[in-house]
Amino acid sequence: MAEVGRAALILALGVAVYGIGASLYGARSGRADIVASGRRAAYALALLSVVAFVILEAAFLRSDLSFAVVAGHSSTTTPTFYQATAVWSSQEGSLLLWLTLLSLWSALVLFLTRRQLRDVAPYATAVLLGLGAFFAGLLIFLESPFDVLASPPVEGAGLNPLLRSPSMMTHPPMLYSGYTLFAIPFAFAVGALIVRRVDAEWIRATRRFALAAWLFLGIGVLLGARWSYAELGWGGYWAWDPVENASLMPWLIGTAFIHSIMIQEKRGMLKVWNASLILATGVLCLLGTFLVRSGILDSIHAFGASTLGGPFLVLIGAMTLGSVALVVSRRDTLRSEHRLDALLSRESIFLLNNLVLVALCFVVFWGTFFPLIAEAVTGQRAALGPPWFDRYTVPLALLLVLLSGVGPLIAWRRATAANARRSFAIPAAVAVLAAVALAAAGAGSALLALGMFVAGAFVAGTVFQELWRGTGARRAMTGEAPHLAVVRLIGRNRRRYGGYLVHLGMAVLFVGVAASSSFQDATDVRLAPGEQAEVGEYTVRYTEPTARLVATREAGLEFIELGARLDVWRDGEALGAMTPTRGYYPSQDLAGLGAIGRFFEGESVSEIALDAGAGRDLWLAVQPDIGALEPVIREGDAVFAQAAGGLSPQFEAVALAQTLRGLVDRYASEAPPAQFRLLTSPMITWIWVGALVVFAGGLICLWPAPDAARRRATAGLAVRVARDLGRVRART
Amino acid sequence: MDPSRKRKIRLGVALSAAVLLAAALVYTSFSASSEARTPSELDTAQAGVSYQLTGKVVEGSVQRTQDGLDFEVRDRDGAQAVPISYQGVVPDPFREGREVIVTVQRQGDGFMGERDSLITKCPSKFTTDEQPS
């Protein structure tokens, strides 16, 4: 099957290169049949990359260890869900996923726009196929997922235990969907600039793709944060690590883009700005992909020295230069149709929001690349930590939340005092009340957090006021029941109310961030059974250790789990027991490690205990002290080394299981002290709740409105009539 | 004032604000950063200055203490090592032989790790050089 996969990739590259040539030649010569052939090449590319992906996925699912990537990233003892998702834990598999998603979205957009934008689409096709050809080339020449091993190992390395979390395994497809979906507006922007057709048509054709990209990228970033909080054993969700920043930057600029295109659609302004934003987003998406794989920056994520740096740099350089050249050479056609009328208008608030987002992105960019900048300037690498990032991002985020309350309500063109009073009197009153109440409750100790709470209250005030007024107006007209009126109101104005919901969710999310980071309590303690510790208003007592062997299918031992049972009280009230644990996975590196010892020399992963609540989360992690077990481990290793070869495999397996069972029992009975990390974070759940609201709002914006479908149908009819009229006129 | 002049002034104000902010950003980044060093480059380290140390944990050097960890960090491809005392969060993938990043300050002959600053690189994600053969 590997040969079929490789052949599919080679064909994919051929088809993509053909499609680029056909699209460009068709566009230059004005031959619609050749342009259509180029478009069909994009469909073929999608089909071929899906074939390659399915072959690789099937190899993972049946644990075909003759595939080098399968042997390196999966194993027969890996649970089925993780066998399926281990595909993208490998460099090769993740690049193939990129190509597959890119080619699927490309095929979809080219199919949907096959009768529109006849001048722009061929160039967009060429750009999309160019990206496809680049990734197909990488997969053929540098990182082939279809390399076979001459002598397959009996067992694979297994999926890295740290990645065995549903949120981590769905994180890459979401992120790549976001990256690849942003390639669509990018490609159409390039096409529009090339043919100098810079009205809002290309924006309308790709708006939904930009929105979907924004949504998926956001989900991807958030899943990463959630994984970090629940899986990594340090209790944080964001550390300004280069790899995190790499996914945040295109999201920030993409957010600016989906706001500012509204100004171009409604008022024909900001054309240079919009083109620049989407071109920058496209480049940043590639930069994100590159940063994760190149290892040029020191990051939590060590990605093995890879050969991909060069090709990616060339592509990113070409995209950047091409983008700048396009915008500069087309600046005359990109002139605004209108001027900014007043500083207090929706246009200028949107512009301000854009500037804040771009500033945020610049801060993140500067901080991320600072090690390289410092090395270039001073000759010495230097790095910036989270405090530096927070100093700039916190005030900017505060401003952003505030603007998200002002922007949707302020009048277009010029806001009057009456307009401002009507729109903002109630939300401002809500915000003032919130400020007074919170200051009285003692939140004044953290001024920036207080500011964020007040801004959040203001945004919530604007959203609920608008919903209230809209529902009221609708009920006055239709006499519907209140709940029906709300649903219909949102359903008929999806972009508007979906947007409000996104703003509300963002405000909730930032309130969660502000509260949990400003008012967190953390303790690191070493406790023996019977001892207790305090964290915030909680008391935690270590009652007894837990220990067990965890086996998967076919009785294969997967890992050893050591943990602790803790009784928890809150303000003296018993909350029950919580059991954080730690899993010890056997090392796959067999050389020099004993049969028992290899379980403690491999990966070990925290399984935290979490009591999540609307008010606060209690988060507990344990680091068992395995020092007490070391003599037993060494002894067991010696026994097994001596007996090596003399035992039948079955007997050896039984003896190993018995020894490990004895080891685990011994840990439970000896009960050595263990190291604990105890955290309580107020309102951290609101981050995830806010994110869910954001995504619900995003989905509402994305969902095609029924009347839009009708409009498309009538537009199709109009086109046909016009075409027939044209024919008639040509004849006469 | 005529509109075009007003626009120019506005543009000027906006641009100078942007330049000022950017200058602040650049200035603070150079003063707030900690120098990234390898163990062999720490010879010249001064007390009271934070360095971001990158290197590998020396085999057999890790010792759990009452309130933290003692270990040594060596150059990625060398033997020169420095001792570190560290308290705070120890990431899951931390172990001997693995690459770590930790913020340190000189203290006597050794170095004190800044609380919670220890980062261990995830070992196997996307590596291309550890394929079993």
Interface residues (C-beta under 8 A of the other chain):
Chain A: A68 A71 G72 H73 S89 S90 Q91 S94 E143 L149 P153 G156 A157 N160 L162 L163 L232 G233 W234 G235 D241 V292 R293 D298 S299 I300 H301 A302 F303 G304 A305 S306 T307 R339 L340 A359 F362 V363 W366 G367 F370 P371 A374 V377 T378 Q380 R381 A382 A383 L384 G385 P387 W388 R391 Y392 D524 R526 Q588 E601 E603 S604 V605 S606 Q623 D625 G627 Q675 R677
Chain B: P3 R7 L21 A22 L25 V26 T28 S29 F30 A32 S33 S34 E35 A36 Q52 T54 R64 Q66 D67 Q87 G88 V89 V90 P91 D92 P93 R95 E99 I101 T103 D116 S117 I119 T120 K121 C122 P123 S124 K125 F126 T127 T128 D129 E130 Q131 P132 S133
